[in-house]
Amino acid sequence: MIVTCQAGFQDLLAGELAALGHAVAEEGPGWVRLEPAGRAAPAADGTPTPVAAGDWAFAHVTLTDAREIKGSSVNALAQGLVEAMLAAVRGERIESAWPCVFHCPAEIVGLGRRVASVERAFHELLRKRLSRVSKLAVSDLPRALGEHRGWMVYFVDFDRAFAARTLQIHGPRRMADDDRAPSRSYLKVEEAYVLAGREPQPGETVVDLGAAPGGWSYSAAKRGAQVLALDNGPLKGGALGHPQIEHRRVDAFGFQPEPGQCFDWLFCDLVEDPHHVLSNLVEPWLSRHWCRRFIVNLKFGRVAPQAFLAEVRSPQGVFARYAPGFRVSHLYHDREELTVVGEVKP
Ligand SMILES: C[S@@+](CC[C@H](N)C(=O)[O-])C[C@H]1O[C@@H](n2cnc3c(N)ncnc32)[C@H](O)[C@@H]1O
């Protein structure tokens, strides 16, 4: 099994999977390989908390039934990949569009060009062997989260790739920018909607804690939501003067809704100690039902990331207690931060 992640975060992905009891065999820039057995013996200090594969926080895509293909030339690799695919689909009928995706870590200089050559050679060979099936191939990753059937090829080096018929999309993906968005952070909240499976609707209310310069507020306001943006800093770009956004220069930790008021969404993207945010902000907002749903970004740059992730997931933690179906992910647009989305239980 190959699991991909944001380049530079493979140690954290490997650590997460090891902590969940999986046997990590190898890792490289943006990927981790697990032993075929899938799971190692539980750690001596107890059974790891069960976390479904779809909920691995640092994972982007899992190549579930990955097999290794080696070759010293473009043609040898393409040939090996076609043979492996024909063996994998033997006995199946492919009647509709199927994802046929070639990826590699961008960090290895020149590898992208080689992969593009192998991909072209692969398609030429496939056309000769299975012309009808080859015409149905789609070169993009599926958008929907969860398991898909297709053919995903992930190169880890110039002469070595892994290919899988079954792939799992965990969620992180590059989002399209908006010229009026005042910050890069805008992309994070846009991506978080995919994880949440929902986005602010016209007329819904949003409180945005730590809102400046206003990327998240702008994202909700452009969908017609009514936003209360709290930050001492100024709003900019499309958020500045937006008729759907009210800006208040107040401390997010001191703010409380009116008695009986419940916002449809809590947004929180404070640059703050994440423990402080969890205890003194997320806890009151969720436990007192001040919001129905939330998108909370927690910066782990100054804490131990694995221990912090375990805390976020803990059954005694604030999310499990008040929003049991919550999801935590290291998004494509996240840096040293985790994004948690969820719905507060009634
Ligand atoms: C990462 S930025 C938020 C970016 C924003 N989500 C966007 O899309 O543009 C963090 C913000 O948190 C604000 N902040 C930090 N502590 C705060 C507090 N106690 N109350 C209100 N805002 C705070 C900072 O002023 C800063 O503007």
The ligand as an SDF file (V2000), in Angstrom:
LIG
                    3D

 27 29  0  0  0  0  0  0  0  0999 V2000
   -3.7860   33.2800    9.9520 C   0  0  0  0  0  0  0  0  0  0  0  0
   -4.5050   34.8310   10.2570 S   0  0  0  0  0  0  0  0  0  0  0  0
   -6.1550   34.5660    9.7180 C   0  0  0  0  0  0  0  0  0  0  0  0
   -6.2710   34.5690    8.2400 C   0  0  0  0  0  0  0  0  0  0  0  0
   -7.7180   34.5430    7.7780 C   0  0  0  0  0  0  0  0  0  0  0  0
   -8.3550   33.2720    8.0780 N   0  0  0  0  0  0  0  0  0  0  0  0
   -7.8630   34.8250    6.3210 C   0  0  0  0  0  0  0  0  0  0  0  0
   -8.4450   34.0060    5.6160 O   0  0  0  0  0  0  0  0  0  0  0  0
   -7.4100   35.8690    5.8510 O   0  0  0  0  0  0  0  0  0  0  0  0
   -4.6630   34.8550   11.9820 C   0  0  0  0  0  0  0  0  0  0  0  0
   -5.3550   36.0910   12.5270 C   0  0  0  0  0  0  0  0  0  0  0  0
   -5.6700   35.8490   13.8900 O   0  0  0  0  0  0  0  0  0  0  0  0
   -5.7070   37.1030   14.5080 C   0  0  0  0  0  0  0  0  0  0  0  0
   -5.6930   36.9300   15.9740 N   0  0  0  0  0  0  0  0  0  0  0  0
   -4.7460   36.3510   16.7420 C   0  0  0  0  0  0  0  0  0  0  0  0
   -5.1490   36.3590   18.0320 N   0  0  0  0  0  0  0  0  0  0  0  0
   -6.3960   36.9270   18.0390 C   0  0  0  0  0  0  0  0  0  0  0  0
   -7.3430   37.1880   19.0700 C   0  0  0  0  0  0  0  0  0  0  0  0
   -7.0950   36.8720   20.3370 N   0  0  0  0  0  0  0  0  0  0  0  0
   -8.5240   37.7650   18.7360 N   0  0  0  0  0  0  0  0  0  0  0  0
   -8.7920   38.0810   17.4520 C   0  0  0  0  0  0  0  0  0  0  0  0
   -7.9200   37.8510   16.4440 N   0  0  0  0  0  0  0  0  0  0  0  0
   -6.7420   37.2880   16.7370 C   0  0  0  0  0  0  0  0  0  0  0  0
   -4.4910   37.8260   13.9530 C   0  0  0  0  0  0  0  0  0  0  0  0
   -4.6440   39.2260   14.0860 O   0  0  0  0  0  0  0  0  0  0  0  0
   -4.5200   37.3600   12.4990 C   0  0  0  0  0  0  0  0  0  0  0  0
   -5.1280   38.3170   11.6930 O   0  0  0  0  0  0  0  0  0  0  0  0
  1  2  1  0
  2  3  1  0
  2 10  1  0
  3  4  1  0
  4  5  1  0
  5  6  1  0
  5  7  1  0
  7  8  2  0
  7  9  1  0
 10 11  1  0
 11 12  1  0
 11 26  1  0
 12 13  1  0
 13 14  1  0
 13 24  1  0
 14 15  1  0
 14 23  1  0
 15 16  2  0
 16 17  1  0
 17 18  1  0
 17 23  2  0
 18 19  1  0
 18 20  2  0
 20 21  1  0
 21 22  2  0
 22 23  1  0
 24 25  1  0
 24 26  1  0
 26 27  1  0
M  CHG  2   2   1   9  -1
M  END
$$$$
